[in-house]
Amino acid sequence: MIHLDTNYLIGLVTSPSPLKPQLLAWLKAGEEFAISAVGWSEFLNGPVTPQEIANAFGILAERLYRLVF
């Protein structure tokens, strides 16, 4: 499991990004991801468009590790 920070979320929707090749390699390898609530909140409240938010969630949604309490 790979814990992503806000920089990786931004890198996922920004072109070009030096982080994107690593993220794509992890996705191709089938890695699971975790994102803290703080990291996701920082991303959502940053200068991103609704489409960029949808793109990031669409790419990561099935690979996010979910904790249910």
Biopython code that builds the backbone (N, CA, C, O; Angstrom):
import numpy as np
from Bio.PDB.StructureBuilder import StructureBuilder

atoms = [
    (1, "MET", "N", (0.840, -1.168, 0.000)),
    (1, "MET", "CA", (0.000, 0.000, 0.000)),
    (1, "MET", "C", (0.890, 1.237, 0.000)),
    (1, "MET", "O", (1.895, 1.317, 0.706)),
    (2, "ILE", "N", (0.475, 2.199, -0.824)),
    (2, "ILE", "CA", (1.213, 3.445, -0.951)),
    (2, "ILE", "C", (0.322, 4.571, -0.436)),
    (2, "ILE", "O", (-0.816, 4.734, -0.875)),
    (3, "HIS", "N", (0.862, 5.341, 0.503)),
    (3, "HIS", "CA", (0.116, 6.474, 1.053)),
    (3, "HIS", "C", (0.504, 7.717, 0.265)),
    (3, "HIS", "O", (1.653, 8.158, 0.303)),
    (4, "LEU", "N", (-0.466, 8.274, -0.447)),
    (4, "LEU", "CA", (-0.218, 9.445, -1.278)),
    (4, "LEU", "C", (-0.393, 10.733, -0.471)),
    (4, "LEU", "O", (-1.247, 10.816, 0.412)),
    (5, "ASP", "N", (0.421, 11.722, -0.787)),
    (5, "ASP", "CA", (0.213, 13.037, -0.192)),
    (5, "ASP", "C", (-0.390, 13.955, -1.248)),
    (5, "ASP", "O", (-0.602, 13.551, -2.391)),
    (6, "THR", "N", (-0.657, 15.174, -0.854)),
    (6, "THR", "CA", (-1.313, 16.126, -1.749)),
    (6, "THR", "C", (-0.515, 16.346, -3.029)),
    (6, "THR", "O", (-1.102, 16.510, -4.098)),
    (7, "ASN", "N", (0.795, 16.352, -2.939)),
    (7, "ASN", "CA", (1.619, 16.569, -4.132)),
    (7, "ASN", "C", (1.361, 15.520, -5.200)),
    (7, "ASN", "O", (1.341, 15.842, -6.388)),
    (8, "TYR", "N", (1.163, 14.272, -4.798)),
    (8, "TYR", "CA", (0.892, 13.227, -5.781)),
    (8, "TYR", "C", (-0.488, 13.403, -6.411)),
    (8, "TYR", "O", (-0.664, 13.126, -7.597)),
    (9, "LEU", "N", (-1.463, 13.858, -5.633)),
    (9, "LEU", "CA", (-2.784, 14.116, -6.206)),
    (9, "LEU", "C", (-2.702, 15.232, -7.236)),
    (9, "LEU", "O", (-3.301, 15.141, -8.308)),
    (10, "ILE", "N", (-1.963, 16.281, -6.912)),
    (10, "ILE", "CA", (-1.785, 17.384, -7.856)),
    (10, "ILE", "C", (-1.033, 16.893, -9.093)),
    (10, "ILE", "O", (-1.381, 17.244, -10.221)),
    (11, "GLY", "N", (-0.010, 16.083, -8.873)),
    (11, "GLY", "CA", (0.765, 15.541, -9.991)),
    (11, "GLY", "C", (-0.051, 14.661, -10.906)),
    (11, "GLY", "O", (0.237, 14.559, -12.098)),
    (12, "LEU", "N", (-1.057, 14.030, -10.360)),
    (12, "LEU", "CA", (-1.910, 13.149, -11.155)),
    (12, "LEU", "C", (-2.718, 13.931, -12.176)),
    (12, "LEU", "O", (-2.982, 13.426, -13.268)),
    (13, "VAL", "N", (-3.114, 15.143, -11.847)),
    (13, "VAL", "CA", (-3.971, 15.919, -12.744)),
    (13, "VAL", "C", (-3.234, 17.041, -13.465)),
    (13, "VAL", "O", (-3.844, 17.774, -14.243)),
    (14, "THR", "N", (-1.933, 17.188, -13.221)),
    (14, "THR", "CA", (-1.144, 18.246, -13.832)),
    (14, "THR", "C", (-0.245, 17.659, -14.910)),
    (14, "THR", "O", (0.391, 16.626, -14.704)),
    (15, "SER", "N", (-0.196, 18.316, -16.046)),
    (15, "SER", "CA", (0.712, 17.890, -17.112)),
    (15, "SER", "C", (1.582, 19.057, -17.512)),
    (15, "SER", "O", (1.067, 20.166, -17.653)),
    (16, "PRO", "N", (2.841, 18.872, -17.698)),
    (16, "PRO", "CA", (3.594, 17.683, -17.311)),
    (16, "PRO", "C", (3.883, 17.698, -15.818)),
    (16, "PRO", "O", (3.926, 18.755, -15.189)),
    (17, "SER", "N", (4.077, 16.535, -15.274)),
    (17, "SER", "CA", (4.396, 16.414, -13.853)),
    (17, "SER", "C", (5.489, 15.367, -13.685)),
    (17, "SER", "O", (5.386, 14.277, -14.246)),
    (18, "PRO", "N", (6.537, 15.679, -12.919)),
    (18, "PRO", "CA", (7.583, 14.692, -12.686)),
    (18, "PRO", "C", (7.090, 13.506, -11.854)),
    (18, "PRO", "O", (7.734, 12.457, -11.837)),
    (19, "LEU", "N", (5.955, 13.661, -11.162)),
    (19, "LEU", "CA", (5.418, 12.585, -10.331)),
    (19, "LEU", "C", (4.523, 11.619, -11.111)),
    (19, "LEU", "O", (4.320, 10.480, -10.692)),
    (20, "LYS", "N", (3.995, 12.075, -12.239)),
    (20, "LYS", "CA", (3.031, 11.276, -12.991)),
    (20, "LYS", "C", (3.579, 9.920, -13.458)),
    (20, "LYS", "O", (2.866, 8.924, -13.336)),
    (21, "PRO", "N", (4.807, 9.831, -13.984)),
    (21, "PRO", "CA", (5.303, 8.518, -14.413)),
    (21, "PRO", "C", (5.327, 7.488, -13.272)),
    (21, "PRO", "O", (4.983, 6.324, -13.480)),
    (22, "GLN", "N", (5.728, 7.912, -12.080)),
    (22, "GLN", "CA", (5.748, 6.993, -10.941)),
    (22, "GLN", "C", (4.343, 6.545, -10.581)),
    (22, "GLN", "O", (4.103, 5.361, -10.342)),
    (23, "LEU", "N", (3.408, 7.497, -10.541)),
    (23, "LEU", "CA", (2.016, 7.161, -10.236)),
    (23, "LEU", "C", (1.446, 6.185, -11.247)),
    (23, "LEU", "O", (0.779, 5.220, -10.872)),
    (24, "LEU", "N", (1.700, 6.424, -12.522)),
    (24, "LEU", "CA", (1.187, 5.531, -13.566)),
    (24, "LEU", "C", (1.803, 4.141, -13.457)),
    (24, "LEU", "O", (1.131, 3.141, -13.710)),
    (25, "ALA", "N", (3.073, 4.075, -13.084)),
    (25, "ALA", "CA", (3.719, 2.767, -12.890)),
    (25, "ALA", "C", (3.072, 2.015, -11.731)),
    (25, "ALA", "O", (2.845, 0.809, -11.831)),
    (26, "TRP", "N", (2.775, 2.705, -10.638)),
    (26, "TRP", "CA", (2.105, 2.065, -9.504)),
    (26, "TRP", "C", (0.708, 1.599, -9.889)),
    (26, "TRP", "O", (0.288, 0.506, -9.507)),
    (27, "LEU", "N", (-0.014, 2.427, -10.646)),
    (27, "LEU", "CA", (-1.354, 2.034, -11.096)),
    (27, "LEU", "C", (-1.286, 0.783, -11.954)),
    (27, "LEU", "O", (-2.078, -0.143, -11.783)),
    (28, "LYS", "N", (-0.332, 0.762, -12.881)),
    (28, "LYS", "CA", (-0.169, -0.390, -13.774)),
    (28, "LYS", "C", (0.179, -1.653, -12.984)),
    (28, "LYS", "O", (-0.221, -2.756, -13.359)),
    (29, "ALA", "N", (0.925, -1.487, -11.890)),
    (29, "ALA", "CA", (1.320, -2.625, -11.056)),
    (29, "ALA", "C", (0.190, -3.086, -10.140)),
    (29, "ALA", "O", (0.328, -4.099, -9.456)),
    (30, "GLY", "N", (-0.935, -2.350, -10.118)),
    (30, "GLY", "CA", (-2.070, -2.746, -9.303)),
    (30, "GLY", "C", (-1.955, -2.379, -7.834)),
    (30, "GLY", "O", (-2.618, -2.981, -6.989)),
    (31, "GLU", "N", (-1.132, -1.411, -7.527)),
    (31, "GLU", "CA", (-0.956, -1.002, -6.133)),
    (31, "GLU", "C", (-2.248, -0.447, -5.536)),
    (31, "GLU", "O", (-3.074, 0.128, -6.245)),
    (32, "GLU", "N", (-2.413, -0.626, -4.227)),
    (32, "GLU", "CA", (-3.486, 0.023, -3.495)),
    (32, "GLU", "C", (-2.941, 1.315, -2.921)),
    (32, "GLU", "O", (-1.749, 1.426, -2.634)),
    (33, "PHE", "N", (-3.825, 2.294, -2.755)),
    (33, "PHE", "CA", (-3.417, 3.599, -2.257)),
    (33, "PHE", "C", (-4.221, 3.976, -1.030)),
    (33, "PHE", "O", (-5.337, 3.499, -0.824)),
    (34, "ALA", "N", (-3.633, 4.841, -0.220)),
    (34, "ALA", "CA", (-4.328, 5.482, 0.889)),
    (34, "ALA", "C", (-4.050, 6.973, 0.766)),
    (34, "ALA", "O", (-2.975, 7.391, 0.336)),
    (35, "ILE", "N", (-5.041, 7.759, 1.153)),
    (35, "ILE", "CA", (-4.906, 9.205, 1.165)),
    (35, "ILE", "C", (-5.532, 9.687, 2.458)),
    (35, "ILE", "O", (-6.672, 9.343, 2.770)),
    (36, "SER", "N", (-4.786, 10.485, 3.213)),
    (36, "SER", "CA", (-5.345, 10.989, 4.459)),
    (36, "SER", "C", (-6.452, 11.995, 4.159)),
    (36, "SER", "O", (-6.506, 12.584, 3.080)),
    (37, "ALA", "N", (-7.325, 12.175, 5.135)),
    (37, "ALA", "CA", (-8.383, 13.173, 4.999)),
    (37, "ALA", "C", (-7.779, 14.563, 4.827)),
    (37, "ALA", "O", (-8.316, 15.393, 4.093)),
    (38, "VAL", "N", (-6.668, 14.811, 5.500)),
    (38, "VAL", "CA", (-6.005, 16.113, 5.379)),
    (38, "VAL", "C", (-5.478, 16.299, 3.956)),
    (38, "VAL", "O", (-5.660, 17.362, 3.363)),
    (39, "GLY", "N", (-4.827, 15.274, 3.407)),
    (39, "GLY", "CA", (-4.301, 15.362, 2.049)),
    (39, "GLY", "C", (-5.401, 15.571, 1.018)),
    (39, "GLY", "O", (-5.265, 16.395, 0.114)),
    (40, "TRP", "N", (-6.498, 14.816, 1.156)),
    (40, "TRP", "CA", (-7.615, 14.949, 0.219)),
    (40, "TRP", "C", (-8.235, 16.339, 0.348)),
    (40, "TRP", "O", (-8.582, 16.956, -0.660)),
    (41, "SER", "N", (-8.378, 16.839, 1.578)),
    (41, "SER", "CA", (-8.953, 18.164, 1.802)),
    (41, "SER", "C", (-8.070, 19.254, 1.194)),
    (41, "SER", "O", (-8.575, 20.189, 0.573)),
    (42, "GLU", "N", (-6.764, 19.134, 1.370)),
    (42, "GLU", "CA", (-5.850, 20.114, 0.771)),
    (42, "GLU", "C", (-6.006, 20.136, -0.738)),
    (42, "GLU", "O", (-6.028, 21.202, -1.354)),
    (43, "PHE", "N", (-6.114, 18.956, -1.331)),
    (43, "PHE", "CA", (-6.293, 18.859, -2.780)),
    (43, "PHE", "C", (-7.603, 19.510, -3.208)),
    (43, "PHE", "O", (-7.624, 20.307, -4.146)),
    (44, "LEU", "N", (-8.688, 19.175, -2.528)),
    (44, "LEU", "CA", (-10.004, 19.698, -2.898)),
    (44, "LEU", "C", (-10.103, 21.207, -2.735)),
    (44, "LEU", "O", (-10.838, 21.865, -3.472)),
    (45, "ASN", "N", (-9.369, 21.756, -1.775)),
    (45, "ASN", "CA", (-9.434, 23.192, -1.514)),
    (45, "ASN", "C", (-8.352, 23.980, -2.226)),
    (45, "ASN", "O", (-8.247, 25.196, -2.061)),
    (46, "GLY", "N", (-7.559, 23.296, -3.006)),
    (46, "GLY", "CA", (-6.507, 23.976, -3.770)),
    (46, "GLY", "C", (-7.060, 24.512, -5.072)),
    (46, "GLY", "O", (-8.265, 24.458, -5.318)),
    (47, "PRO", "N", (-6.180, 25.028, -5.899)),
    (47, "PRO", "CA", (-6.626, 25.575, -7.181)),
    (47, "PRO", "C", (-6.839, 24.476, -8.219)),
    (47, "PRO", "O", (-6.083, 24.371, -9.185)),
    (48, "VAL", "N", (-7.866, 23.662, -8.014)),
    (48, "VAL", "CA", (-8.199, 22.599, -8.963)),
    (48, "VAL", "C", (-9.609, 22.825, -9.491)),
    (48, "VAL", "O", (-10.461, 23.408, -8.820)),
    (49, "THR", "N", (-9.830, 22.356, -10.694)),
    (49, "THR", "CA", (-11.147, 22.475, -11.306)),
    (49, "THR", "C", (-12.001, 21.269, -10.914)),
    (49, "THR", "O", (-11.464, 20.243, -10.495)),
    (50, "PRO", "N", (-13.308, 21.381, -11.044)),
    (50, "PRO", "CA", (-14.166, 20.217, -10.786)),
    (50, "PRO", "C", (-13.790, 19.022, -11.668)),
    (50, "PRO", "O", (-13.893, 17.875, -11.232)),
    (51, "GLN", "N", (-13.359, 19.278, -12.891)),
    (51, "GLN", "CA", (-12.958, 18.187, -13.778)),
    (51, "GLN", "C", (-11.688, 17.501, -13.278)),
    (51, "GLN", "O", (-11.578, 16.277, -13.362)),
    (52, "GLU", "N", (-10.735, 18.266, -12.762)),
    (52, "GLU", "CA", (-9.511, 17.674, -12.217)),
    (52, "GLU", "C", (-9.823, 16.820, -10.994)),
    (52, "GLU", "O", (-9.227, 15.759, -10.811)),
    (53, "ILE", "N", (-10.745, 17.271, -10.163)),
    (53, "ILE", "CA", (-11.156, 16.484, -8.997)),
    (53, "ILE", "C", (-11.791, 15.179, -9.460)),
    (53, "ILE", "O", (-11.475, 14.109, -8.939)),
    (54, "ALA", "N", (-12.683, 15.268, -10.436)),
    (54, "ALA", "CA", (-13.340, 14.067, -10.964)),
    (54, "ALA", "C", (-12.320, 13.117, -11.585)),
    (54, "ALA", "O", (-12.427, 11.902, -11.419)),
    (55, "ASN", "N", (-11.339, 13.655, -12.296)),
    (55, "ASN", "CA", (-10.306, 12.819, -12.913)),
    (55, "ASN", "C", (-9.495, 12.076, -11.858)),
    (55, "ASN", "O", (-9.266, 10.873, -11.985)),
    (56, "ALA", "N", (-9.061, 12.779, -10.827)),
    (56, "ALA", "CA", (-8.269, 12.147, -9.766)),
    (56, "ALA", "C", (-9.071, 11.060, -9.073)),
    (56, "ALA", "O", (-8.568, 9.956, -8.862)),
    (57, "PHE", "N", (-10.304, 11.358, -8.720)),
    (57, "PHE", "CA", (-11.130, 10.360, -8.045)),
    (57, "PHE", "C", (-11.412, 9.183, -8.964)),
    (57, "PHE", "O", (-11.386, 8.032, -8.528)),
    (58, "GLY", "N", (-11.680, 9.462, -10.228)),
    (58, "GLY", "CA", (-11.962, 8.391, -11.181)),
    (58, "GLY", "C", (-10.792, 7.437, -11.358)),
    (58, "GLY", "O", (-10.988, 6.229, -11.496)),
    (59, "ILE", "N", (-9.585, 7.969, -11.356)),
    (59, "ILE", "CA", (-8.397, 7.136, -11.516)),
    (59, "ILE", "C", (-8.123, 6.318, -10.262)),
    (59, "ILE", "O", (-7.730, 5.155, -10.352)),
    (60, "LEU", "N", (-8.325, 6.915, -9.100)),
    (60, "LEU", "CA", (-7.934, 6.274, -7.842)),
    (60, "LEU", "C", (-9.058, 5.528, -7.124)),
    (60, "LEU", "O", (-8.781, 4.699, -6.258)),
    (61, "ALA", "N", (-10.296, 5.798, -7.456)),
    (61, "ALA", "CA", (-11.436, 5.319, -6.664)),
    (61, "ALA", "C", (-11.402, 3.824, -6.369)),
    (61, "ALA", "O", (-11.642, 3.419, -5.231)),
    (62, "GLU", "N", (-11.115, 3.015, -7.346)),
    (62, "GLU", "CA", (-11.147, 1.571, -7.135)),
    (62, "GLU", "C", (-9.900, 1.048, -6.441)),
    (62, "GLU", "O", (-9.856, -0.115, -6.037)),
    (63, "ARG", "N", (-8.898, 1.881, -6.299)),
    (63, "ARG", "CA", (-7.659, 1.433, -5.671)),
    (63, "ARG", "C", (-7.422, 2.056, -4.305)),
    (63, "ARG", "O", (-6.384, 1.815, -3.688)),
    (64, "LEU", "N", (-8.368, 2.855, -3.824)),
    (64, "LEU", "CA", (-8.207, 3.458, -2.506)),
    (64, "LEU", "C", (-8.566, 2.448, -1.427)),
    (64, "LEU", "O", (-9.597, 1.779, -1.503)),
    (65, "TYR", "N", (-7.727, 2.348, -0.449)),
    (65, "TYR", "CA", (-7.960, 1.477, 0.699)),
    (65, "TYR", "C", (-9.014, 2.147, 1.580)),
    (65, "TYR", "O", (-8.880, 3.313, 1.951)),
    (66, "ARG", "N", (-10.040, 1.408, 1.901)),
    (66, "ARG", "CA", (-11.135, 1.989, 2.688)),
    (66, "ARG", "C", (-11.165, 1.377, 4.082)),
    (66, "ARG", "O", (-11.109, 0.159, 4.252)),
    (67, "LEU", "N", (-11.252, 2.246, 5.057)),
    (67, "LEU", "CA", (-11.430, 1.812, 6.441)),
    (67, "LEU", "C", (-12.847, 2.128, 6.864)),
    (67, "LEU", "O", (-13.321, 3.246, 6.663)),
    (68, "VAL", "N", (-13.518, 1.174, 7.438)),
    (68, "VAL", "CA", (-14.879, 1.399, 7.912)),
    (68, "VAL", "C", (-14.884, 1.167, 9.411)),
    (68, "VAL", "O", (-14.463, 0.114, 9.888)),
    (69, "PHE", "N", (-15.361, 2.148, 10.142)),
    (69, "PHE", "CA", (-15.406, 2.040, 11.602)),
    (69, "PHE", "C", (-16.826, 1.856, 12.042)),
    (69, "PHE", "O", (-17.091, 1.743, 13.239)),
]
sb = StructureBuilder()
sb.init_structure("model")
sb.init_model(0)
sb.init_chain("A")
sb.init_seg("    ")
for serial, (resi, resn, name, xyz) in enumerate(atoms, 1):
    if name == "N":
        sb.init_residue(resn, " ", resi, " ")
    sb.init_atom(name, np.array(xyz, "f"), 0.0, 1.0, " ", f" {name:<3s}", serial, name[0])
structure = sb.get_structure()
